[in-house]
C-alpha cells in the first residue's frame, strides 16, 4: 500500500531530525560522487530488483527534483501562500528515460542546481523563511519546512545509492544474490 502524504513527510523528516538541513544539502553531491566513484555506466544502470530504480535513475531524479525545489522555493518567496503543484516522479522517469541517463552528468547537473539553490537560501531574509505555499497533497509548507524536506529527500536517496553500490560491488565479486535488498519505497507524486 502506498504511503500517505503524512507518512511520507514523517519518514523524510525522520532522516534529518535534529540535524542542520543546509549542511546536509551542502554535502549531498560530494557524498553521491564518492559513493559512485569507479562504477561503470552498466553498474549505474543495474536495478536492485524489478520496479526499483537504478543509481542512474536516482541521480536523474535528484537533478530533476532540484529544478522542482528551485521553482517551488522561488514561487513561495515571490508569492506567499501560493499553490504548490505535485508531480508524478514515475511519469517523469519514463518520459525523460532516466534509465538511459548518464549518471555522472545527472550528478553534475544536480550539484550545480543545488549550489544555486543554496546561494538563494543564504541570501533571503530571516522572515522569508516563514513564507509558505499550499501543497495540493501535503498542505502548508514554509521555506524552512521545504528545506528540511529536501535534506531528508537527499538522505533517503543517498542511503538508497549506498545500498545499491554495496549490492553492485557484491555482485561483482560473485557473492550477491539479485534483488536481495530493497532500495526503499517510492511515492509517485512529490
Buried (B, 14 or more C-beta within 10 A) or exposed (E): EEEEBEEBBEBBBEBBEEEEBBEBBBEBBEBBBEBBEEBEEEBBBBBBEEEBBBBBBBBBBBBBBBEBBBEBBEBBBEEBEBEBBBEEBBEBBEEBEBBEBBBBEBBBBBBEBBBEBBEBBEEEEEEBBEBBBEBEBBBEBBBBBBBBBBBBBBBBBBBBBBBBBBBBBBBEEEEBEEBEBEBBEBBEBB
